[in-house]
Amino acid sequence: MSEARQALGAWGEDLAVKYLCKQGLKIVERNFRSPVGEIDIIARDKSFLVFIEVKTRRSTTFGAPQEAVDQRKQRQITRTAQWYLQNNKNVKLQPRFDVVAILCQSDGLAQINHLPDAFSLS
């Protein structure tokens, strides 16, 4: 992955964290890595432990950012979440899977689209 793409992704994740905190979510972990995969953000939202994938794009030429969270990516995220839950047995919250889609606009601002409960374990 190029430095520019990594920088864009990090910028998007920082924006997502600020947005989610304003929405009342409590960040538990960022860039969680396990032997089976990676999750961008893990947060708590009331009775939910939320596993969040952040997708940031400069344009919609190749589709909306959230469209990149396809079934393959969803399987990888759910496997990683299951690994996390098995290794953190003290967590008694209901898992939820969200997507935060960020689209850079020409004025330098970003359009943030939070999709709570975007997919499930099954």
N, CA, C and O atoms as a MOPAC input file, in Angstrom:
PM7 MOZYME 1SCF
protein

 N      0.85400 1    -1.17800 1     0.00000 1
 C      0.00000 1     0.00000 1     0.00000 1
 C      0.89800 1     1.24000 1     0.00000 1
 O      1.88200 1     1.30300 1     0.73700 1
 N      0.55500 1     2.20300 1    -0.81700 1
 C      1.36800 1     3.41800 1    -0.92400 1
 C      1.23500 1     4.28600 1     0.32800 1
 O      0.27600 1     4.17200 1     1.09200 1
 N      2.22900 1     5.15300 1     0.51200 1
 C      2.19400 1     6.07300 1     1.65300 1
 C      0.97200 1     6.97000 1     1.59600 1
 O      0.36400 1     7.25600 1     2.62800 1
 N      0.60000 1     7.42300 1     0.38900 1
 C     -0.55800 1     8.30600 1     0.23500 1
 C     -1.83800 1     7.59800 1     0.67500 1
 O     -2.68000 1     8.19600 1     1.34400 1
 N     -1.98500 1     6.32600 1     0.29900 1
 C     -3.17800 1     5.56800 1     0.69800 1
 C     -3.19000 1     5.31700 1     2.19800 1
 O     -4.24300 1     5.38200 1     2.83300 1
 N     -2.02000 1     5.03100 1     2.76800 1
 C     -1.94200 1     4.83900 1     4.21700 1
 C     -2.30100 1     6.11800 1     4.95900 1
 O     -3.00500 1     6.08300 1     5.96900 1
 N     -1.81500 1     7.24300 1     4.45600 1
 C     -2.11900 1     8.53300 1     5.08400 1
 C     -3.60400 1     8.84300 1     4.99100 1
 O     -4.20000 1     9.33300 1     5.95100 1
 N     -4.20600 1     8.55900 1     3.84000 1
 C     -5.64400 1     8.78500 1     3.66500 1
 C     -6.43700 1     7.90900 1     4.63700 1
 O     -7.38900 1     8.37100 1     5.26500 1
 N     -6.03600 1     6.64500 1     4.75400 1
 C     -6.71800 1     5.73700 1     5.67700 1
 C     -6.59500 1     6.18500 1     7.12400 1
 O     -7.57200 1     6.13600 1     7.87100 1
 N     -5.41100 1     6.62100 1     7.52700 1
 C     -5.20200 1     7.09300 1     8.89900 1
 C     -6.02500 1     8.35200 1     9.16600 1
 O     -6.61900 1     8.49800 1    10.23400 1
 N     -6.05600 1     9.26100 1     8.18600 1
 C     -6.86400 1    10.47400 1     8.30600 1
 C     -8.34100 1    10.11400 1     8.48000 1
 O     -9.03000 1    10.68000 1     9.32800 1
 N     -8.81900 1     9.16800 1     7.66600 1
 C    -10.21100 1     8.73400 1     7.76300 1
 C    -10.52700 1     8.10500 1     9.10900 1
 O    -11.58200 1     8.36300 1     9.68900 1
 N     -9.61700 1     7.28300 1     9.60600 1
 C     -9.84800 1     6.65700 1    10.91100 1
 C     -9.87600 1     7.69900 1    12.02300 1
 O    -10.68800 1     7.59700 1    12.94300 1
 N     -8.99900 1     8.70000 1    11.95000 1
 C     -9.01700 1     9.77800 1    12.94800 1
 C    -10.35100 1    10.52200 1    12.91300 1
 O    -10.92600 1    10.82500 1    13.95900 1
 N    -10.84100 1    10.81500 1    11.70500 1
 C    -12.15000 1    11.48200 1    11.57800 1
 C    -13.26100 1    10.61000 1    12.14700 1
 O    -14.15200 1    11.09500 1    12.84300 1
 N    -13.19700 1     9.31900 1    11.84200 1
 C    -14.22300 1     8.39200 1    12.32700 1
 C    -14.23800 1     8.35200 1    13.85200 1
 O    -15.31000 1     8.36500 1    14.45800 1
 N    -13.06500 1     8.30400 1    14.47600 1
 C    -12.99300 1     8.27200 1    15.94600 1
 C    -13.62900 1     9.52800 1    16.53100 1
 O    -14.42400 1     9.43800 1    17.46700 1
 N    -13.29100 1    10.69600 1    15.99400 1
 C    -13.88300 1    11.95100 1    16.48800 1
 C    -15.40000 1    11.92900 1    16.33100 1
 O    -16.13000 1    12.30500 1    17.24900 1
 N    -15.87300 1    11.48600 1    15.16100 1
 C    -17.31000 1    11.41700 1    14.89700 1
 C    -17.99000 1    10.45600 1    15.88000 1
 O    -19.00600 1    10.79900 1    16.48500 1
 N    -17.43000 1     9.26200 1    16.03600 1
 C    -18.04100 1     8.25500 1    16.91200 1
 C    -18.07500 1     8.72500 1    18.36100 1
 O    -19.06000 1     8.49100 1    19.06100 1
 N    -17.02500 1     9.37700 1    18.81400 1
 C    -17.00600 1     9.90300 1    20.18300 1
 C    -18.09800 1    10.95400 1    20.37800 1
 O    -18.74300 1    10.99500 1    21.42600 1
 N    -18.30400 1    11.80200 1    19.37000 1
 C    -19.37800 1    12.80200 1    19.44900 1
 C    -20.74800 1    12.14500 1    19.49900 1
 O    -21.69600 1    12.71100 1    20.04200 1
 N    -20.85100 1    10.92800 1    18.92300 1
 C    -22.11900 1    10.19000 1    18.93500 1
 C    -22.31100 1     9.41400 1    20.24500 1
 O    -23.33900 1     8.76600 1    20.43900 1
 N    -21.32300 1     9.48400 1    21.13600 1
 C    -21.44500 1     8.84500 1    22.44000 1
 C    -20.78100 1     7.48400 1    22.56700 1
 O    -20.87700 1     6.86300 1    23.62600 1
 N    -20.11500 1     7.00000 1    21.53400 1
 C    -19.41300 1     5.73200 1    21.62300 1
 C    -18.09500 1     5.93000 1    22.37200 1
 O    -17.47800 1     6.99200 1    22.28700 1
 N    -17.67900 1     4.92400 1    23.08700 1
 C    -16.40600 1     4.94000 1    23.81900 1
 C    -15.42800 1     4.03000 1    23.07800 1
 O    -15.70300 1     2.84600 1    22.88700 1
 N    -14.30600 1     4.57200 1    22.66700 1
 C    -13.32000 1     3.80400 1    21.92600 1
 C    -12.58800 1     2.85700 1    22.88700 1
 O    -12.06400 1     3.28100 1    23.91800 1
 N    -12.56300 1     1.58000 1    22.53000 1
 C    -11.89400 1     0.56100 1    23.32700 1
 C    -10.50800 1     0.27800 1    22.73500 1
 O     -9.52200 1     0.20500 1    23.46700 1
 N    -10.43800 1     0.12000 1    21.42200 1
 C     -9.16700 1    -0.14900 1    20.74700 1
 C     -9.20600 1     0.41600 1    19.34300 1
 O    -10.26500 1     0.56500 1    18.73400 1
 N     -8.00800 1     0.72900 1    18.84300 1
 C     -7.84000 1     1.14400 1    17.44400 1
 C     -6.82500 1     0.22200 1    16.79900 1
 O     -5.84500 1    -0.18500 1    17.42300 1
 N     -7.07500 1    -0.10300 1    15.53200 1
 C     -6.16500 1    -0.94500 1    14.74900 1
 C     -5.80900 1    -2.23300 1    15.49400 1
 O     -4.63900 1    -2.58200 1    15.64900 1
 N     -6.84600 1    -2.91800 1    15.94500 1
 C     -6.66300 1    -4.19000 1    16.64500 1
 C     -6.20700 1    -5.25400 1    15.64300 1
 O     -6.85000 1    -5.47000 1    14.61600 1
 N     -5.09700 1    -5.91100 1    15.95400 1
 C     -4.57800 1    -6.96100 1    15.09000 1
 C     -4.56600 1    -8.28600 1    15.83900 1
 O     -4.21800 1    -8.35400 1    17.01800 1
 N     -4.95500 1    -9.33900 1    15.12200 1
 C     -4.94500 1   -10.68900 1    15.67600 1
 C     -4.33200 1   -11.61500 1    14.62100 1
 O     -4.03900 1   -11.17700 1    13.50900 1
 N     -4.13900 1   -12.88600 1    14.96200 1
 C     -3.62200 1   -13.82000 1    13.95500 1
 C     -4.56000 1   -14.00400 1    12.75600 1
 O     -4.12700 1   -14.45800 1    11.69700 1
 N     -5.84000 1   -13.65500 1    12.91800 1
 C     -6.80500 1   -13.88400 1    11.83300 1
 C     -7.21900 1   -12.61900 1    11.08500 1
 O     -7.94900 1   -12.70500 1    10.09800 1
 N     -6.77000 1   -11.44700 1    11.53400 1
 C     -7.13200 1   -10.22700 1    10.81500 1
 C     -7.00100 1    -8.97900 1    11.66400 1
 O     -6.43700 1    -8.99500 1    12.75900 1
 N     -7.54600 1    -7.88600 1    11.11700 1
 C     -7.43500 1    -6.57700 1    11.75500 1
 C     -8.80500 1    -5.89300 1    11.75100 1
 O     -9.59200 1    -6.04700 1    10.81700 1
 N     -9.06500 1    -5.14200 1    12.81100 1
 C    -10.29000 1    -4.34100 1    12.89900 1
 C     -9.86100 1    -2.91200 1    13.18500 1
 O     -9.04400 1    -2.66500 1    14.07100 1
 N    -10.42000 1    -1.96800 1    12.42600 1
 C     -9.99800 1    -0.57000 1    12.53800 1
 C    -10.28800 1     0.01600 1    13.91500 1
 O     -9.40900 1     0.59700 1    14.55200 1
 N    -11.53400 1    -0.14400 1    14.36900 1
 C    -11.94500 1     0.45200 1    15.64700 1
 C    -12.84700 1    -0.52900 1    16.39000 1
 O    -13.72700 1    -1.15000 1    15.79500 1
 N    -12.62200 1    -0.66000 1    17.68800 1
 C    -13.54500 1    -1.38400 1    18.55600 1
 C    -14.03500 1    -0.36200 1    19.57300 1
 O    -13.24100 1     0.32500 1    20.21600 1
 N    -15.35600 1    -0.27500 1    19.70800 1
 C    -15.94300 1     0.73200 1    20.59500 1
 C    -17.09200 1     0.12800 1    21.38600 1
 O    -17.61300 1    -0.93900 1    21.06000 1
 N    -17.46400 1     0.84700 1    22.43400 1
 C    -18.62200 1     0.44400 1    23.24100 1
 C    -19.74000 1     1.44900 1    22.99800 1
 O    -19.53100 1     2.66100 1    23.04600 1
 N    -20.93600 1     0.91800 1    22.73500 1
 C    -22.12900 1     1.74100 1    22.55000 1
 C    -23.24300 1     1.11300 1    23.37600 1
 O    -23.91400 1     0.18400 1    22.92800 1
 N    -23.43000 1     1.62400 1    24.57100 1
 C    -24.40100 1     1.08900 1    25.53200 1
 C    -24.11400 1    -0.39000 1    25.77200 1
 O    -23.06500 1    -0.72400 1    26.32500 1
 N    -25.02700 1    -1.29200 1    25.36700 1
 C    -24.84700 1    -2.72100 1    25.62400 1
 C    -24.14200 1    -3.44700 1    24.47400 1
 O    -24.10900 1    -4.67700 1    24.44900 1
 N    -23.58500 1    -2.70200 1    23.53200 1
 C    -22.92900 1    -3.30300 1    22.37500 1
 C    -21.42200 1    -3.09300 1    22.40000 1
 O    -20.93000 1    -2.04400 1    22.81500 1
 N    -20.70100 1    -4.11300 1    21.94600 1
 C    -19.29200 1    -3.97700 1    21.62000 1
 C    -19.26700 1    -3.87800 1    20.09000 1
 O    -19.61100 1    -4.83000 1    19.38800 1
 N    -18.86400 1    -2.73900 1    19.60100 1
 C    -19.00500 1    -2.43100 1    18.17400 1
 C    -17.66100 1    -2.58700 1    17.46600 1
 O    -16.66800 1    -1.95500 1    17.82800 1
 N    -17.65800 1    -3.44200 1    16.45400 1
 C    -16.48900 1    -3.65600 1    15.61100 1
 C    -16.71200 1    -2.82800 1    14.35000 1
 O    -17.67600 1    -3.04600 1    13.61600 1
 N    -15.81200 1    -1.87800 1    14.10700 1
 C    -16.05800 1    -0.86000 1    13.08000 1
 C    -14.99300 1    -0.90800 1    11.99800 1
 O    -13.79500 1    -0.85900 1    12.27600 1
 N    -15.45400 1    -1.00600 1    10.76400 1
 C    -14.57700 1    -0.91300 1     9.59600 1
 C    -14.73000 1     0.49600 1     9.02200 1
 O    -15.84500 1     0.96400 1     8.79300 1
 N    -13.61100 1     1.15700 1     8.79500 1
 C    -13.61300 1     2.50500 1     8.22900 1
 C    -13.09900 1     2.42000 1     6.79700 1
 O    -12.03700 1     1.85100 1     6.54400 1
 N    -13.84900 1     2.98600 1     5.87200 1
 C    -13.42500 1     3.04900 1     4.47000 1
 C    -13.43000 1     4.50300 1     4.03800 1
 O    -14.44100 1     5.19600 1     4.15300 1
 N    -12.29900 1     4.95300 1     3.54200 1
 C    -12.14200 1     6.34000 1     3.11500 1
 C    -11.79300 1     6.35600 1     1.63100 1
 O    -10.92300 1     5.61200 1     1.17800 1
 N    -12.47800 1     7.20700 1     0.88700 1
 C    -12.23400 1     7.32700 1    -0.55200 1
 C    -12.15700 1     8.79900 1    -0.93500 1
 O    -12.74400 1     9.66500 1    -0.28700 1
 N    -11.41500 1     9.05300 1    -2.00600 1
 C    -11.32000 1    10.40900 1    -2.55600 1
 C    -12.45700 1    10.70100 1    -3.53200 1
 O    -12.81700 1    11.85800 1    -3.74900 1
 N    -13.02200 1     9.63600 1    -4.12300 1
 C    -14.10700 1     9.80800 1    -5.08900 1
 C    -14.95000 1     8.53900 1    -5.10900 1
 O    -14.62200 1     7.54000 1    -4.46900 1
 N    -16.03600 1     8.60500 1    -5.85500 1
 C    -16.90000 1     7.42700 1    -5.99600 1
 C    -16.67800 1     6.74700 1    -7.35100 1
 O    -17.53000 1     5.98800 1    -7.81100 1
 N    -15.55000 1     7.01400 1    -7.97900 1
 C    -15.24100 1     6.41700 1    -9.28000 1
 C    -15.38600 1     4.89500 1    -9.23900 1
 O    -15.90100 1     4.28800 1   -10.17800 1
 N    -14.93400 1     4.29400 1    -8.15600 1
 C    -15.01300 1     2.84100 1    -8.02300 1
 C    -16.11200 1     2.42900 1    -7.04400 1
 O    -16.07000 1     1.33100 1    -6.48800 1
 N    -17.09300 1     3.30400 1    -6.83300 1
 C    -18.20100 1     3.01800 1    -5.93400 1
 C    -18.06600 1     3.76900 1    -4.62400 1
 O    -17.03300 1     4.37000 1    -4.33100 1
 N    -19.13100 1     3.71800 1    -3.84900 1
 C    -19.13900 1     4.36200 1    -2.53500 1
 C    -18.18000 1     3.62500 1    -1.61100 1
 O    -17.96300 1     2.42700 1    -1.78800 1
 N    -17.60100 1     4.31100 1    -0.63100 1
 C    -16.63400 1     3.65000 1     0.26300 1
 C    -17.17700 1     2.38000 1     0.91800 1
 O    -16.46700 1     1.37900 1     1.01200 1
 N    -18.42400 1     2.41900 1     1.36700 1
 C    -18.99300 1     1.26200 1     2.07200 1
 C    -19.13100 1     0.03400 1     1.18400 1
 O    -19.21100 1    -1.08700 1     1.68400 1
 N    -19.15900 1     0.23700 1    -0.13500 1
 C    -19.27100 1    -0.90200 1    -1.04600 1
 C    -18.01700 1    -1.76900 1    -1.02200 1
 O    -18.05700 1    -2.91900 1    -1.45900 1
 N    -16.91300 1    -1.24100 1    -0.52100 1
 C    -15.67200 1    -2.01400 1    -0.42000 1
 C    -15.71600 1    -3.02900 1     0.72200 1
 O    -14.84800 1    -3.89700 1     0.81300 1
 N    -16.71500 1    -2.92300 1     1.58500 1
 C    -16.85600 1    -3.89200 1     2.67400 1
 C    -17.75300 1    -5.02200 1     2.15600 1
 O    -18.91800 1    -5.15600 1     2.52900 1
 N    -17.15100 1    -5.81900 1     1.28400 1
 C    -17.87800 1    -6.91400 1     0.64100 1
 C    -17.93000 1    -8.13500 1     1.55900 1
 O    -17.45700 1    -8.08800 1     2.69400 1
 N    -18.51000 1    -9.22800 1     1.05800 1
 C    -18.67200 1   -10.42400 1     1.89600 1
 C    -17.34500 1   -10.97700 1     2.37800 1
 O    -17.25300 1   -11.44500 1     3.51300 1
 N    -16.31700 1   -10.93500 1     1.54700 1
 C    -15.00300 1   -11.41900 1     1.95300 1
 C    -14.47800 1   -10.60200 1     3.13600 1
 O    -13.97700 1   -11.16200 1     4.11100 1
 N    -14.59700 1    -9.28100 1     3.04300 1
 C    -14.13100 1    -8.39500 1     4.11100 1
 C    -14.97600 1    -8.59300 1     5.36300 1
 O    -14.44400 1    -8.58700 1     6.47300 1
 N    -16.28500 1    -8.76800 1     5.19800 1
 C    -17.15900 1    -9.01300 1     6.34100 1
 C    -16.76700 1   -10.29800 1     7.06600 1
 O    -16.75000 1   -10.33300 1     8.29600 1
 N    -16.45300 1   -11.35500 1     6.31100 1
 C    -16.02500 1   -12.62400 1     6.92900 1
 C    -14.73400 1   -12.43000 1     7.72300 1
 O    -14.58700 1   -12.95900 1     8.82500 1
 N    -13.80600 1   -11.66900 1     7.15400 1
 C    -12.52800 1   -11.42400 1     7.84600 1
 C    -12.76800 1   -10.64700 1     9.14200 1
 O    -12.15700 1   -10.94700 1    10.16700 1
 N    -13.64600 1    -9.66100 1     9.09700 1
 C    -13.95300 1    -8.86000 1    10.29200 1
 C    -14.65500 1    -9.71300 1    11.34400 1
 O    -14.31600 1    -9.63500 1    12.52500 1
 N    -15.62300 1   -10.52200 1    10.93600 1
 C    -16.34000 1   -11.34900 1    11.91600 1
 C    -15.42200 1   -12.40500 1    12.52300 1
 O    -15.53500 1   -12.69500 1    13.71400 1
 N    -14.51500 1   -12.98700 1    11.73500 1
 C    -13.53700 1   -13.94700 1    12.29100 1
 C    -12.64700 1   -13.25900 1    13.32700 1
 O    -12.37100 1   -13.81900 1    14.38800 1
 N    -12.20700 1   -12.05600 1    13.01500 1
 C    -11.35700 1   -11.31200 1    13.93900 1
 C    -12.13000 1   -10.95100 1    15.20800 1
 O    -11.59000 1   -11.02700 1    16.31200 1
 N    -13.38000 1   -10.56200 1    15.04700 1
 C    -14.21900 1   -10.23800 1    16.21000 1
 C    -14.42800 1   -11.47400 1    17.08600 1
 O    -14.37700 1   -11.37700 1    18.31200 1
 N    -14.66100 1   -12.62300 1    16.47200 1
 C    -14.82300 1   -13.85400 1    17.25200 1
 C    -13.54000 1   -14.17400 1    18.01000 1
 O    -13.58700 1   -14.57900 1    19.17100 1
 N    -12.39800 1   -13.99400 1    17.35700 1
 C    -11.11300 1   -14.21300 1    18.02100 1
 C    -10.99600 1   -13.27600 1    19.22800 1
 O    -10.60500 1   -13.70300 1    20.31400 1
 N    -11.33800 1   -11.99800 1    19.03100 1
 C    -11.26900 1   -11.00400 1    20.10200 1
 C    -12.15500 1   -11.43000 1    21.27200 1
 O    -11.71700 1   -11.40600 1    22.42200 1
 N    -13.38800 1   -11.81500 1    20.98500 1
 C    -14.32500 1   -12.18800 1    22.04500 1
 C    -13.87600 1   -13.44600 1    22.78100 1
 O    -14.03100 1   -13.53300 1    23.99900 1
 N    -13.32300 1   -14.42000 1    22.06500 1
 C    -12.83200 1   -15.64700 1    22.70500 1
 C    -11.63700 1   -15.36500 1    23.61300 1
 O    -11.42600 1   -16.06400 1    24.60300 1
 N    -10.86500 1   -14.34800 1    23.27500 1
 C     -9.67700 1   -14.02700 1    24.05000 1
 C     -9.90600 1   -12.90600 1    25.06700 1
 O     -8.97900 1   -12.50300 1    25.77100 1
 N    -11.12800 1   -12.41300 1    25.14100 1
 C    -11.51900 1   -11.39000 1    26.11900 1
 C    -12.84700 1   -11.82500 1    26.72500 1
 O    -13.86900 1   -11.15800 1    26.56000 1
 N    -12.81600 1   -12.94600 1    27.42400 1
 C    -14.04400 1   -13.55800 1    27.93500 1
 C    -14.77200 1   -12.69700 1    28.95600 1
 O    -15.94300 1   -12.93900 1    29.24500 1
 N    -14.09100 1   -11.69400 1    29.50600 1
 C    -14.74500 1   -10.80100 1    30.46700 1
 C    -15.68500 1    -9.82200 1    29.77600 1
 O    -16.46300 1    -9.14500 1    30.44800 1
 N    -15.63200 1    -9.73200 1    28.46000 1
 C    -16.52500 1    -8.84900 1    27.70100 1
 C    -17.87900 1    -9.54100 1    27.56500 1
 O    -17.98400 1   -10.61000 1    26.96400 1
 N    -18.89300 1    -8.93100 1    28.12100 1
 C    -20.23600 1    -9.53200 1    28.11500 1
 C    -21.22000 1    -8.69800 1    27.28700 1
 O    -22.42700 1    -8.73600 1    27.53000 1
 N    -20.71100 1    -7.96000 1    26.32500 1
 C    -21.56000 1    -7.09900 1    25.50500 1
 C    -21.95300 1    -7.80800 1    24.21700 1
 O    -21.24400 1    -8.69300 1    23.73900 1
 N    -23.07600 1    -7.41300 1    23.67100 1
 C    -23.55800 1    -7.94700 1    22.39700 1
 C    -22.70600 1    -7.38400 1    21.26200 1
 O    -22.53500 1    -6.16700 1    21.18700 1
 N    -22.16300 1    -8.22500 1    20.37300 1
 C    -21.37100 1    -7.68000 1    19.26800 1
 C    -22.24500 1    -7.01200 1    18.19800 1
 O    -23.37200 1    -7.43400 1    17.93900 1
 N    -21.70100 1    -5.97800 1    17.59900 1
 C    -22.37800 1    -5.27800 1    16.48900 1
 C    -21.28700 1    -4.88800 1    15.48800 1
 O    -20.14700 1    -4.61500 1    15.86400 1
 N    -21.66100 1    -4.86800 1    14.22200 1
 C    -20.70200 1    -4.56300 1    13.16900 1
 C    -21.16700 1    -3.33600 1    12.39300 1
 O    -22.20400 1    -3.35300 1    11.73100 1
 N    -20.37600 1    -2.27600 1    12.49200 1
 C    -20.68800 1    -1.00800 1    11.82300 1
 C    -19.65900 1    -0.72900 1    10.73400 1
 O    -18.54700 1    -1.25700 1    10.74500 1
 N    -20.06400 1     0.10900 1     9.80500 1
 C    -19.15400 1     0.63100 1     8.79300 1
 C    -19.23700 1     2.15000 1     8.85400 1
 O    -20.32700 1     2.71500 1     8.93600 1
 N    -18.08300 1     2.80900 1     8.81300 1
 C    -18.03800 1     4.26000 1     8.68900 1
 C    -17.39400 1     4.54500 1     7.33300 1
 O    -16.22400 1     4.24100 1     7.10300 1
 N    -18.19200 1     5.13600 1     6.44500 1
 C    -17.73500 1     5.47000 1     5.10000 1
 C    -17.41900 1     6.95800 1     5.04500 1
 O    -18.24700 1     7.79100 1     5.41300 1
 N    -16.22500 1     7.28300 1     4.58600 1
 C    -15.79600 1     8.67900 1     4.52700 1
 C    -15.42500 1     9.01500 1     3.08900 1
 O    -14.61000 1     8.34100 1     2.45900 1
 N    -16.04200 1    10.06700 1     2.59700 1
 C    -15.78300 1    10.52300 1     1.23000 1
 C    -15.20900 1    11.92800 1     1.28900 1
 O    -15.85400 1    12.85400 1     1.78100 1
 N    -13.98300 1    12.07900 1     0.77900 1
 C    -13.34000 1    13.39500 1     0.73300 1
 C    -14.06300 1    14.25000 1    -0.29700 1
 O    -14.38000 1    13.78500 1    -1.39100 1
 N    -14.31400 1    15.47400 1     0.05200 1
 C    -14.96800 1    16.38800 1    -0.87200 1
 C    -13.94200 1    17.36800 1    -1.42600 1
 O    -12.87200 1    17.55100 1    -0.84600 1
 N    -14.26900 1    17.98800 1    -2.53800 1
 C    -13.31600 1    18.86900 1    -3.21700 1
 C    -12.90000 1    20.07300 1    -2.35700 1
 O    -11.83200 1    20.64600 1    -2.57400 1
 N    -13.73200 1    20.45500 1    -1.39100 1
 C    -13.40200 1    21.60000 1    -0.53600 1
 C    -12.50200 1    21.21700 1     0.64600 1
 O    -12.21700 1    22.04800 1     1.50800 1
 N    -12.05900 1    19.95700 1     0.67900 1
 C    -11.17900 1    19.50500 1     1.74800 1
 C    -11.91000 1    18.94400 1     2.95000 1
 O    -11.28700 1    18.39400 1     3.85900 1
 N    -13.22000 1    19.07800 1     2.96200 1
 C    -14.01700 1    18.51100 1     4.04600 1
 C    -14.35500 1    17.06000 1     3.72700 1
 O    -14.00900 1    16.55600 1     2.65900 1
 N    -15.02000 1    16.40400 1     4.64200 1
 C    -15.37300 1    15.00000 1     4.43600 1
 C    -16.85300 1    14.77000 1     4.71000 1
 O    -17.44500 1    15.37400 1     5.60400 1
 N    -17.41900 1    13.89300 1     3.92600 1
 C    -18.79000 1    13.44100 1     4.14700 1
 C    -18.68800 1    12.11000 1     4.89500 1
 O    -18.08000 1    11.16200 1     4.39700 1
 N    -19.27900 1    12.03800 1     6.08500 1
 C    -19.20400 1    10.83800 1     6.91900 1
 C    -20.56500 1    10.15500 1     6.92500 1
 O    -21.58700 1    10.77700 1     7.21700 1
 N    -20.56100 1     8.86900 1     6.59900 1
 C    -21.77700 1     8.07300 1     6.58700 1
 C    -21.56900 1     6.88500 1     7.52300 1
 O    -20.82500 1     5.95700 1     7.20500 1
 N    -22.23800 1     6.92300 1     8.68900 1
 C    -22.12000 1     5.85200 1     9.67900 1
 C    -23.25700 1     4.87400 1     9.44800 1
 O    -24.42900 1     5.24800 1     9.47200 1
 N    -22.89400 1     3.60700 1     9.22400 1
 C    -23.88400 1     2.55500 1     8.98000 1
 C    -23.86900 1     1.58000 1    10.16000 1
 O    -23.14500 1     0.58500 1    10.13900 1
 N    -24.68200 1     1.87500 1    11.20200 1
 C    -24.73300 1     0.96200 1    12.34400 1
 C    -25.34200 1    -0.37500 1    11.93800 1
 O    -26.24100 1    -0.43400 1    11.09900 1
 N    -24.84200 1    -1.43800 1    12.54000 1
 C    -25.38700 1    -2.79000 1    12.29600 1
 C    -25.39100 1    -3.10900 1    10.80000 1
 O    -26.37600 1    -3.62200 1    10.26800 1
 N    -24.28200 1    -2.80100 1    10.13200 1
 C    -24.18000 1    -2.94700 1     8.67100 1
 C    -24.21700 1    -4.40000 1     8.23300 1
 O    -24.66800 1    -4.70100 1     7.12800 1
 N    -23.74600 1    -5.31000 1     9.08800 1
 C    -23.80000 1    -6.74500 1     8.78900 1
 C    -23.74900 1    -7.50000 1    10.10700 1
 O    -23.54000 1    -6.90800 1    11.16600 1
 N    -23.94200 1    -8.82300 1    10.03300 1
 C    -24.02000 1    -9.60800 1    11.26200 1
 C    -23.02800 1   -10.77100 1    11.23200 1
 O    -22.35400 1   -10.99900 1    10.22800 1
 N    -22.94900 1   -11.49300 1    12.33300 1
 C    -22.04400 1   -12.63400 1    12.44200 1
 C    -22.38500 1   -13.74400 1    11.45900 1
 O    -21.49000 1   -14.44500 1    10.98600 1
 N    -23.64100 1   -13.91100 1    11.15200 1
 C    -24.03400 1   -15.05400 1    10.30700 1
 C    -23.80600 1   -14.82700 1     8.84600 1
 O    -24.09200 1   -15.70500 1     8.03200 1

